[in-house]
Amino acid sequence: MKKYSIEITSPYDKENLVAEIWDKDTMIAELSQEAKEIILTIYTKTPNIALEYEEFLSTIQKAKLDLFG
C-alpha cells in the first residue's frame, strides 16, 4: 500500500492555507479553498496518473480535516 504525505503550507500566491499531497518527493495534488469551494488540483507531468483509490481518498479526507478542522 502506498502512503501519501500531507504538508500544510501558506503559498505566496494563495490567500488561504493549502494542503499539499506528496508521493515520496513529488507533489501530486493540492487541496485549497477558493471563495466557498474546496478545490482539488492534481499535478502530473504525464498525460495519465494512476493513484491507489482508497489510500488517495483517505489522504484527501485527512487533508481536508487537517486544513479545515
N, CA, C and O atoms as a Maestro MAE file, in Angstrom:
{
 s_m_m2io_version
 :::
 2.0.0
}

f_m_ct {
 s_m_title
 :::
 protein
 m_atom[276] {
  # First column is atom index #
  i_m_mmod_type
  r_m_x_coord
  r_m_y_coord
  r_m_z_coord
  i_m_residue_number
  s_m_chain_name
  s_m_pdb_residue_name
  s_m_pdb_atom_name
  i_m_atomic_number
  :::
  1 25 0.842 -1.178 0.000 1 A "MET " " N  " 7
  2 3 0.000 0.000 0.000 1 A "MET " " CA " 6
  3 2 0.891 1.246 0.000 1 A "MET " " C  " 6
  4 15 1.838 1.350 0.779 1 A "MET " " O  " 8
  5 25 0.577 2.151 -0.858 2 A "LYS " " N  " 7
  6 3 1.318 3.400 -0.975 2 A "LYS " " CA " 6
  7 2 0.855 4.375 0.103 2 A "LYS " " C  " 6
  8 15 -0.344 4.501 0.353 2 A "LYS " " O  " 8
  9 25 1.781 5.051 0.728 3 A "LYS " " N  " 7
  10 3 1.442 6.068 1.722 3 A "LYS " " CA " 6
  11 2 1.758 7.442 1.155 3 A "LYS " " C  " 6
  12 15 2.878 7.701 0.715 3 A "LYS " " O  " 8
  13 25 0.788 8.295 1.169 4 A "TYR " " N  " 7
  14 3 0.973 9.672 0.749 4 A "TYR " " CA " 6
  15 2 1.203 10.522 1.991 4 A "TYR " " C  " 6
  16 15 0.750 10.164 3.078 4 A "TYR " " O  " 8
  17 25 1.895 11.633 1.842 5 A "SER " " N  " 7
  18 3 2.088 12.537 2.977 5 A "SER " " CA " 6
  19 2 1.396 13.866 2.691 5 A "SER " " C  " 6
  20 15 1.150 14.223 1.538 5 A "SER " " O  " 8
  21 25 1.091 14.584 3.757 6 A "ILE " " N  " 7
  22 3 0.378 15.857 3.664 6 A "ILE " " CA " 6
  23 2 1.224 16.934 4.317 6 A "ILE " " C  " 6
  24 15 1.745 16.747 5.416 6 A "ILE " " O  " 8
  25 25 1.356 18.059 3.639 7 A "GLU " " N  " 7
  26 3 2.032 19.221 4.209 7 A "GLU " " CA " 6
  27 2 1.091 20.417 4.115 7 A "GLU " " C  " 6
  28 15 0.605 20.747 3.033 7 A "GLU " " O  " 8
  29 25 0.836 21.061 5.243 8 A "ILE " " N  " 7
  30 3 0.031 22.285 5.251 8 A "ILE " " CA " 6
  31 2 0.988 23.448 5.016 8 A "ILE " " C  " 6
  32 15 1.962 23.623 5.748 8 A "ILE " " O  " 8
  33 25 0.699 24.237 3.987 9 A "THR " " N  " 7
  34 3 1.592 25.337 3.627 9 A "THR " " CA " 6
  35 2 0.807 26.627 3.416 9 A "THR " " C  " 6
  36 15 -0.422 26.630 3.345 9 A "THR " " O  " 8
  37 25 1.549 27.708 3.321 10 A "SER " " N  " 7
  38 3 0.966 29.022 3.057 10 A "SER " " CA " 6
  39 2 1.663 29.625 1.841 10 A "SER " " C  " 6
  40 15 2.559 30.457 1.992 10 A "SER " " O  " 8
  41 25 1.261 29.214 0.638 11 A "PRO " " N  " 7
  42 3 1.920 29.725 -0.569 11 A "PRO " " CA " 6
  43 2 1.689 31.229 -0.746 11 A "PRO " " C  " 6
  44 15 0.643 31.758 -0.369 11 A "PRO " " O  " 8
  45 25 2.665 31.892 -1.313 12 A "TYR " " N  " 7
  46 3 2.574 33.341 -1.506 12 A "TYR " " CA " 6
  47 2 1.465 33.731 -2.479 12 A "TYR " " C  " 6
  48 15 0.961 34.852 -2.418 12 A "TYR " " O  " 8
  49 25 1.079 32.828 -3.371 13 A "ASP " " N  " 7
  50 3 0.081 33.163 -4.390 13 A "ASP " " CA " 6
  51 2 -1.344 32.754 -4.004 13 A "ASP " " C  " 6
  52 15 -2.252 32.838 -4.831 13 A "ASP " " O  " 8
  53 25 -1.551 32.310 -2.753 14 A "LYS " " N  " 7
  54 3 -2.885 31.915 -2.284 14 A "LYS " " CA " 6
  55 2 -3.249 32.735 -1.057 14 A "LYS " " C  " 6
  56 15 -2.380 33.097 -0.264 14 A "LYS " " O  " 8
  57 25 -4.529 33.024 -0.904 15 A "GLU " " N  " 7
  58 3 -4.996 33.772 0.267 15 A "GLU " " CA " 6
  59 2 -5.051 32.903 1.516 15 A "GLU " " C  " 6
  60 15 -4.806 33.388 2.621 15 A "GLU " " O  " 8
  61 25 -5.372 31.621 1.348 16 A "ASN " " N  " 7
  62 3 -5.561 30.721 2.478 16 A "ASN " " CA " 6
  63 2 -4.490 29.637 2.489 16 A "ASN " " C  " 6
  64 15 -3.729 29.482 1.533 16 A "ASN " " O  " 8
  65 25 -4.446 28.894 3.586 17 A "LEU " " N  " 7
  66 3 -3.554 27.747 3.662 17 A "LEU " " CA " 6
  67 2 -3.974 26.692 2.653 17 A "LEU " " C  " 6
  68 15 -5.132 26.643 2.239 17 A "LEU " " O  " 8
  69 25 -3.031 25.852 2.260 18 A "VAL " " N  " 7
  70 3 -3.329 24.734 1.370 18 A "VAL " " CA " 6
  71 2 -2.738 23.467 1.966 18 A "VAL " " C  " 6
  72 15 -1.789 23.515 2.750 18 A "VAL " " O  " 8
  73 25 -3.311 22.334 1.585 19 A "ALA " " N  " 7
  74 3 -2.772 21.031 1.961 19 A "ALA " " CA " 6
  75 2 -2.163 20.420 0.703 19 A "ALA " " C  " 6
  76 15 -2.864 20.130 -0.266 19 A "ALA " " O  " 8
  77 25 -0.852 20.233 0.736 20 A "GLU " " N  " 7
  78 3 -0.171 19.591 -0.381 20 A "GLU " " CA " 6
  79 2 -0.126 18.094 -0.112 20 A "GLU " " C  " 6
  80 15 0.140 17.669 1.012 20 A "GLU " " O  " 8
  81 25 -0.384 17.298 -1.140 21 A "ILE " " N  " 7
  82 3 -0.334 15.841 -1.023 21 A "ILE " " CA " 6
  83 2 0.859 15.362 -1.842 21 A "ILE " " C  " 6
  84 15 0.979 15.641 -3.035 21 A "ILE " " O  " 8
  85 25 1.741 14.628 -1.156 22 A "TRP " " N  " 7
  86 3 3.006 14.200 -1.749 22 A "TRP " " CA " 6
  87 2 3.076 12.690 -1.872 22 A "TRP " " C  " 6
  88 15 2.590 11.959 -1.009 22 A "TRP " " O  " 8
  89 25 3.684 12.233 -2.953 23 A "ASP " " N  " 7
  90 3 4.049 10.830 -3.147 23 A "ASP " " CA " 6
  91 2 5.570 10.807 -3.170 23 A "ASP " " C  " 6
  92 15 6.188 11.139 -4.182 23 A "ASP " " O  " 8
  93 25 6.168 10.418 -2.058 24 A "LYS " " N  " 7
  94 3 7.612 10.497 -1.852 24 A "LYS " " CA " 6
  95 2 8.064 11.942 -2.012 24 A "LYS " " C  " 6
  96 15 7.698 12.784 -1.192 24 A "LYS " " O  " 8
  97 25 8.851 12.258 -3.044 25 A "ASP " " N  " 7
  98 3 9.356 13.630 -3.210 25 A "ASP " " CA " 6
  99 2 8.649 14.394 -4.329 25 A "ASP " " C  " 6
  100 15 9.166 15.399 -4.816 25 A "ASP " " O  " 8
  101 25 7.478 13.926 -4.735 26 A "THR " " N  " 7
  102 3 6.724 14.572 -5.809 26 A "THR " " CA " 6
  103 2 5.359 15.025 -5.294 26 A "THR " " C  " 6
  104 15 4.581 14.214 -4.794 26 A "THR " " O  " 8
  105 25 5.072 16.323 -5.418 27 A "MET " " N  " 7
  106 3 3.749 16.816 -5.048 27 A "MET " " CA " 6
  107 2 2.780 16.406 -6.154 27 A "MET " " C  " 6
  108 15 2.977 16.744 -7.321 27 A "MET " " O  " 8
  109 25 1.732 15.673 -5.774 28 A "ILE " " N  " 7
  110 3 0.794 15.181 -6.778 28 A "ILE " " CA " 6
  111 2 -0.555 15.883 -6.731 28 A "ILE " " C  " 6
  112 15 -1.330 15.807 -7.684 28 A "ILE " " O  " 8
  113 25 -0.843 16.572 -5.614 29 A "ALA " " N  " 7
  114 3 -2.135 17.241 -5.518 29 A "ALA " " CA " 6
  115 2 -2.083 18.338 -4.464 29 A "ALA " " C  " 6
  116 15 -1.189 18.388 -3.620 29 A "ALA " " O  " 8
  117 25 -3.074 19.209 -4.550 30 A "GLU " " N  " 7
  118 3 -3.194 20.315 -3.596 30 A "GLU " " CA " 6
  119 2 -4.671 20.515 -3.300 30 A "GLU " " C  " 6
  120 15 -5.496 20.554 -4.213 30 A "GLU " " O  " 8
  121 25 -4.999 20.640 -2.026 31 A "LEU " " N  " 7
  122 3 -6.360 20.915 -1.593 31 A "LEU " " CA " 6
  123 2 -6.373 22.338 -1.055 31 A "LEU " " C  " 6
  124 15 -5.591 22.684 -0.169 31 A "LEU " " O  " 8
  125 25 -7.265 23.159 -1.595 32 A "SER " " N  " 7
  126 3 -7.315 24.558 -1.170 32 A "SER " " CA " 6
  127 2 -8.759 25.029 -1.132 32 A "SER " " C  " 6
  128 15 -9.667 24.344 -1.603 32 A "SER " " O  " 8
  129 25 -8.952 26.207 -0.566 33 A "GLN " " N  " 7
  130 3 -10.284 26.791 -0.537 33 A "GLN " " CA " 6
  131 2 -10.242 28.104 -1.282 33 A "GLN " " C  " 6
  132 15 -9.457 28.993 -0.954 33 A "GLN " " O  " 8
  133 25 -11.079 28.220 -2.273 34 A "GLU " " N  " 7
  134 3 -11.239 29.438 -3.057 34 A "GLU " " CA " 6
  135 2 -12.684 29.872 -2.891 34 A "GLU " " C  " 6
  136 15 -13.605 29.127 -3.226 34 A "GLU " " O  " 8
  137 25 -12.880 31.067 -2.379 35 A "ALA " " N  " 7
  138 3 -14.228 31.553 -2.056 35 A "ALA " " CA " 6
  139 2 -14.851 30.556 -1.086 35 A "ALA " " C  " 6
  140 15 -14.311 30.347 0.000 35 A "ALA " " O  " 8
  141 25 -15.960 29.941 -1.445 36 A "LYS " " N  " 7
  142 3 -16.621 28.981 -0.551 36 A "LYS " " CA " 6
  143 2 -16.498 27.557 -1.049 36 A "LYS " " C  " 6
  144 15 -17.182 26.666 -0.546 36 A "LYS " " O  " 8
  145 25 -15.629 27.325 -2.039 37 A "GLU " " N  " 7
  146 3 -15.466 25.987 -2.601 37 A "GLU " " CA " 6
  147 2 -14.118 25.408 -2.210 37 A "GLU " " C  " 6
  148 15 -13.118 26.121 -2.120 37 A "GLU " " O  " 8
  149 25 -14.109 24.104 -1.980 38 A "ILE " " N  " 7
  150 3 -12.851 23.401 -1.768 38 A "ILE " " CA " 6
  151 2 -12.404 22.881 -3.128 38 A "ILE " " C  " 6
  152 15 -13.161 22.207 -3.827 38 A "ILE " " O  " 8
  153 25 -11.168 23.201 -3.493 39 A "ILE " " N  " 7
  154 3 -10.637 22.864 -4.810 39 A "ILE " " CA " 6
  155 2 -9.544 21.812 -4.662 39 A "ILE " " C  " 6
  156 15 -8.639 21.971 -3.842 39 A "ILE " " O  " 8
  157 25 -9.619 20.742 -5.446 40 A "LEU " " N  " 7
  158 3 -8.573 19.732 -5.528 40 A "LEU " " CA " 6
  159 2 -7.872 19.903 -6.860 40 A "LEU " " C  " 6
  160 15 -8.486 19.757 -7.916 40 A "LEU " " O  " 8
  161 25 -6.579 20.215 -6.810 41 A "THR " " N  " 7
  162 3 -5.776 20.346 -8.024 41 A "THR " " CA " 6
  163 2 -4.827 19.160 -8.076 41 A "THR " " C  " 6
  164 15 -4.116 18.889 -7.109 41 A "THR " " O  " 8
  165 25 -4.813 18.452 -9.201 42 A "ILE " " N  " 7
  166 3 -3.930 17.304 -9.375 42 A "ILE " " CA " 6
  167 2 -2.818 17.706 -10.333 42 A "ILE " " C  " 6
  168 15 -3.069 18.251 -11.408 42 A "ILE " " O  " 8
  169 25 -1.587 17.426 -9.924 43 A "TYR " " N  " 7
  170 3 -0.418 17.762 -10.738 43 A "TYR " " CA " 6
  171 2 0.149 16.491 -11.344 43 A "TYR " " C  " 6
  172 15 0.268 15.470 -10.666 43 A "TYR " " O  " 8
  173 25 0.497 16.555 -12.618 44 A "THR " " N  " 7
  174 3 1.103 15.408 -13.291 44 A "THR " " CA " 6
  175 2 1.990 15.891 -14.432 44 A "THR " " C  " 6
  176 15 1.686 16.880 -15.099 44 A "THR " " O  " 8
  177 25 3.074 15.187 -14.640 45 A "LYS " " N  " 7
  178 3 3.968 15.514 -15.755 45 A "LYS " " CA " 6
  179 2 3.679 14.627 -16.950 45 A "LYS " " C  " 6
  180 15 4.231 14.829 -18.032 45 A "LYS " " O  " 8
  181 25 2.814 13.648 -16.754 46 A "THR " " N  " 7
  182 3 2.445 12.743 -17.834 46 A "THR " " CA " 6
  183 2 0.949 12.854 -18.081 46 A "THR " " C  " 6
  184 15 0.222 13.339 -17.213 46 A "THR " " O  " 8
  185 25 0.470 12.419 -19.241 47 A "PRO " " N  " 7
  186 3 -0.964 12.522 -19.526 47 A "PRO " " CA " 6
  187 2 -1.838 11.702 -18.576 47 A "PRO " " C  " 6
  188 15 -2.989 12.066 -18.335 47 A "PRO " " O  " 8
  189 25 -1.314 10.610 -18.040 48 A "ASN " " N  " 7
  190 3 -2.093 9.748 -17.152 48 A "ASN " " CA " 6
  191 2 -1.386 9.625 -15.812 48 A "ASN " " C  " 6
  192 15 -0.158 9.630 -15.736 48 A "ASN " " O  " 8
  193 25 -2.176 9.515 -14.769 49 A "ILE " " N  " 7
  194 3 -1.631 9.291 -13.441 49 A "ILE " " CA " 6
  195 2 -2.467 8.203 -12.782 49 A "ILE " " C  " 6
  196 15 -3.696 8.258 -12.812 49 A "ILE " " O  " 8
  197 25 -1.806 7.219 -12.189 50 A "ALA " " N  " 7
  198 3 -2.504 6.126 -11.518 50 A "ALA " " CA " 6
  199 2 -2.297 6.281 -10.018 50 A "ALA " " C  " 6
  200 15 -1.164 6.327 -9.539 50 A "ALA " " O  " 8
  201 25 -3.397 6.361 -9.284 51 A "LEU " " N  " 7
  202 3 -3.358 6.514 -7.835 51 A "LEU " " CA " 6
  203 2 -4.109 5.361 -7.198 51 A "LEU " " C  " 6
  204 15 -5.087 4.868 -7.759 51 A "LEU " " O  " 8
  205 25 -3.658 4.927 -6.030 52 A "GLU " " N  " 7
  206 3 -4.392 3.909 -5.287 52 A "GLU " " CA " 6
  207 2 -5.627 4.575 -4.697 52 A "GLU " " C  " 6
  208 15 -5.508 5.398 -3.789 52 A "GLU " " O  " 8
  209 25 -6.786 4.239 -5.189 53 A "TYR " " N  " 7
  210 3 -8.029 4.946 -4.904 53 A "TYR " " CA " 6
  211 2 -8.304 5.103 -3.412 53 A "TYR " " C  " 6
  212 15 -8.449 6.227 -2.932 53 A "TYR " " O  " 8
  213 25 -8.378 3.996 -2.669 54 A "GLU " " N  " 7
  214 3 -8.755 4.063 -1.257 54 A "GLU " " CA " 6
  215 2 -7.750 4.887 -0.452 54 A "GLU " " C  " 6
  216 15 -8.140 5.713 0.372 54 A "GLU " " O  " 8
  217 25 -6.468 4.662 -0.690 55 A "GLU " " N  " 7
  218 3 -5.437 5.394 0.040 55 A "GLU " " CA " 6
  219 2 -5.473 6.877 -0.320 55 A "GLU " " C  " 6
  220 15 -5.336 7.730 0.556 55 A "GLU " " O  " 8
  221 25 -5.654 7.188 -1.602 56 A "PHE " " N  " 7
  222 3 -5.682 8.586 -2.026 56 A "PHE " " CA " 6
  223 2 -6.930 9.282 -1.475 56 A "PHE " " C  " 6
  224 15 -6.848 10.417 -1.006 56 A "PHE " " O  " 8
  225 25 -8.079 8.613 -1.527 57 A "LEU " " N  " 7
  226 3 -9.313 9.182 -0.986 57 A "LEU " " CA " 6
  227 2 -9.170 9.437 0.513 57 A "LEU " " C  " 6
  228 15 -9.583 10.484 1.010 57 A "LEU " " O  " 8
  229 25 -8.595 8.495 1.216 58 A "SER " " N  " 7
  230 3 -8.355 8.653 2.648 58 A "SER " " CA " 6
  231 2 -7.424 9.842 2.912 58 A "SER " " C  " 6
  232 15 -7.631 10.598 3.861 58 A "SER " " O  " 8
  233 25 -6.412 9.999 2.079 59 A "THR " " N  " 7
  234 3 -5.471 11.111 2.225 59 A "THR " " CA " 6
  235 2 -6.162 12.443 1.973 59 A "THR " " C  " 6
  236 15 -5.915 13.411 2.693 59 A "THR " " O  " 8
  237 25 -7.018 12.508 0.968 60 A "ILE " " N  " 7
  238 3 -7.760 13.744 0.681 60 A "ILE " " CA " 6
  239 2 -8.658 14.097 1.875 60 A "ILE " " C  " 6
  240 15 -8.728 15.258 2.278 60 A "ILE " " O  " 8
  241 25 -9.338 13.102 2.435 61 A "GLN " " N  " 7
  242 3 -10.210 13.354 3.582 61 A "GLN " " CA " 6
  243 2 -9.407 13.841 4.790 61 A "GLN " " C  " 6
  244 15 -9.846 14.741 5.506 61 A "GLN " " O  " 8
  245 25 -8.226 13.245 5.018 62 A "LYS " " N  " 7
  246 3 -7.378 13.678 6.127 62 A "LYS " " CA " 6
  247 2 -6.866 15.094 5.876 62 A "LYS " " C  " 6
  248 15 -6.817 15.907 6.799 62 A "LYS " " O  " 8
  249 25 -6.485 15.393 4.636 63 A "ALA " " N  " 7
  250 3 -6.008 16.743 4.298 63 A "ALA " " CA " 6
  251 2 -7.097 17.768 4.574 63 A "ALA " " C  " 6
  252 15 -6.816 18.849 5.092 63 A "ALA " " O  " 8
  253 25 -8.342 17.435 4.231 64 A "LYS " " N  " 7
  254 3 -9.459 18.354 4.486 64 A "LYS " " CA " 6
  255 2 -9.615 18.598 5.985 64 A "LYS " " C  " 6
  256 15 -9.815 19.737 6.406 64 A "LYS " " O  " 8
  257 25 -9.526 17.547 6.788 65 A "LEU " " N  " 7
  258 3 -9.621 17.698 8.240 65 A "LEU " " CA " 6
  259 2 -8.453 18.510 8.793 65 A "LEU " " C  " 6
  260 15 -8.647 19.373 9.649 65 A "LEU " " O  " 8
  261 25 -7.239 18.237 8.306 66 A "ASP " " N  " 7
  262 3 -6.059 18.974 8.762 66 A "ASP " " CA " 6
  263 2 -6.183 20.461 8.428 66 A "ASP " " C  " 6
  264 15 -5.764 21.319 9.205 66 A "ASP " " O  " 8
  265 25 -6.755 20.749 7.279 67 A "LEU " " N  " 7
  266 3 -6.835 22.124 6.793 67 A "LEU " " CA " 6
  267 2 -7.989 22.905 7.429 67 A "LEU " " C  " 6
  268 15 -7.828 24.073 7.785 67 A "LEU " " O  " 8
  269 25 -9.138 22.268 7.571 68 A "PHE " " N  " 7
  270 3 -10.344 22.983 7.985 68 A "PHE " " CA " 6
  271 2 -10.900 22.548 9.335 68 A "PHE " " C  " 6
  272 15 -11.868 23.131 9.823 68 A "PHE " " O  " 8
  273 25 -10.303 21.539 9.936 69 A "GLY " " N  " 7
  274 3 -10.749 21.090 11.262 69 A "GLY " " CA " 6
  275 2 -11.842 20.157 11.234 69 A "GLY " " C  " 6
  276 15 -12.300 19.711 12.286 69 A "GLY " " O  " 8
  :::
 }
 m_bond[275] {
  # First column is bond index #
  i_m_from
  i_m_to
  i_m_order
  :::
  1 1 2 1
  2 2 3 1
  3 3 4 2
  4 3 5 1
  5 5 6 1
  6 6 7 1
  7 7 8 2
  8 7 9 1
  9 9 10 1
  10 10 11 1
  11 11 12 2
  12 11 13 1
  13 13 14 1
  14 14 15 1
  15 15 16 2
  16 15 17 1
  17 17 18 1
  18 18 19 1
  19 19 20 2
  20 19 21 1
  21 21 22 1
  22 22 23 1
  23 23 24 2
  24 23 25 1
  25 25 26 1
  26 26 27 1
  27 27 28 2
  28 27 29 1
  29 29 30 1
  30 30 31 1
  31 31 32 2
  32 31 33 1
  33 33 34 1
  34 34 35 1
  35 35 36 2
  36 35 37 1
  37 37 38 1
  38 38 39 1
  39 39 40 2
  40 39 41 1
  41 41 42 1
  42 42 43 1
  43 43 44 2
  44 43 45 1
  45 45 46 1
  46 46 47 1
  47 47 48 2
  48 47 49 1
  49 49 50 1
  50 50 51 1
  51 51 52 2
  52 51 53 1
  53 53 54 1
  54 54 55 1
  55 55 56 2
  56 55 57 1
  57 57 58 1
  58 58 59 1
  59 59 60 2
  60 59 61 1
  61 61 62 1
  62 62 63 1
  63 63 64 2
  64 63 65 1
  65 65 66 1
  66 66 67 1
  67 67 68 2
  68 67 69 1
  69 69 70 1
  70 70 71 1
  71 71 72 2
  72 71 73 1
  73 73 74 1
  74 74 75 1
  75 75 76 2
  76 75 77 1
  77 77 78 1
  78 78 79 1
  79 79 80 2
  80 79 81 1
  81 81 82 1
  82 82 83 1
  83 83 84 2
  84 83 85 1
  85 85 86 1
  86 86 87 1
  87 87 88 2
  88 87 89 1
  89 89 90 1
  90 90 91 1
  91 91 92 2
  92 91 93 1
  93 93 94 1
  94 94 95 1
  95 95 96 2
  96 95 97 1
  97 97 98 1
  98 98 99 1
  99 99 100 2
  100 99 101 1
  101 101 102 1
  102 102 103 1
  103 103 104 2
  104 103 105 1
  105 105 106 1
  106 106 107 1
  107 107 108 2
  108 107 109 1
  109 109 110 1
  110 110 111 1
  111 111 112 2
  112 111 113 1
  113 113 114 1
  114 114 115 1
  115 115 116 2
  116 115 117 1
  117 117 118 1
  118 118 119 1
  119 119 120 2
  120 119 121 1
  121 121 122 1
  122 122 123 1
  123 123 124 2
  124 123 125 1
  125 125 126 1
  126 126 127 1
  127 127 128 2
  128 127 129 1
  129 129 130 1
  130 130 131 1
  131 131 132 2
  132 131 133 1
  133 133 134 1
  134 134 135 1
  135 135 136 2
  136 135 137 1
  137 137 138 1
  138 138 139 1
  139 139 140 2
  140 139 141 1
  141 141 142 1
  142 142 143 1
  143 143 144 2
  144 143 145 1
  145 145 146 1
  146 146 147 1
  147 147 148 2
  148 147 149 1
  149 149 150 1
  150 150 151 1
  151 151 152 2
  152 151 153 1
  153 153 154 1
  154 154 155 1
  155 155 156 2
  156 155 157 1
  157 157 158 1
  158 158 159 1
  159 159 160 2
  160 159 161 1
  161 161 162 1
  162 162 163 1
  163 163 164 2
  164 163 165 1
  165 165 166 1
  166 166 167 1
  167 167 168 2
  168 167 169 1
  169 169 170 1
  170 170 171 1
  171 171 172 2
  172 171 173 1
  173 173 174 1
  174 174 175 1
  175 175 176 2
  176 175 177 1
  177 177 178 1
  178 178 179 1
  179 179 180 2
  180 179 181 1
  181 181 182 1
  182 182 183 1
  183 183 184 2
  184 183 185 1
  185 185 186 1
  186 186 187 1
  187 187 188 2
  188 187 189 1
  189 189 190 1
  190 190 191 1
  191 191 192 2
  192 191 193 1
  193 193 194 1
  194 194 195 1
  195 195 196 2
  196 195 197 1
  197 197 198 1
  198 198 199 1
  199 199 200 2
  200 199 201 1
  201 201 202 1
  202 202 203 1
  203 203 204 2
  204 203 205 1
  205 205 206 1
  206 206 207 1
  207 207 208 2
  208 207 209 1
  209 209 210 1
  210 210 211 1
  211 211 212 2
  212 211 213 1
  213 213 214 1
  214 214 215 1
  215 215 216 2
  216 215 217 1
  217 217 218 1
  218 218 219 1
  219 219 220 2
  220 219 221 1
  221 221 222 1
  222 222 223 1
  223 223 224 2
  224 223 225 1
  225 225 226 1
  226 226 227 1
  227 227 228 2
  228 227 229 1
  229 229 230 1
  230 230 231 1
  231 231 232 2
  232 231 233 1
  233 233 234 1
  234 234 235 1
  235 235 236 2
  236 235 237 1
  237 237 238 1
  238 238 239 1
  239 239 240 2
  240 239 241 1
  241 241 242 1
  242 242 243 1
  243 243 244 2
  244 243 245 1
  245 245 246 1
  246 246 247 1
  247 247 248 2
  248 247 249 1
  249 249 250 1
  250 250 251 1
  251 251 252 2
  252 251 253 1
  253 253 254 1
  254 254 255 1
  255 255 256 2
  256 255 257 1
  257 257 258 1
  258 258 259 1
  259 259 260 2
  260 259 261 1
  261 261 262 1
  262 262 263 1
  263 263 264 2
  264 263 265 1
  265 265 266 1
  266 266 267 1
  267 267 268 2
  268 267 269 1
  269 269 270 1
  270 270 271 1
  271 271 272 2
  272 271 273 1
  273 273 274 1
  274 274 275 1
  275 275 276 2
  :::
 }
}
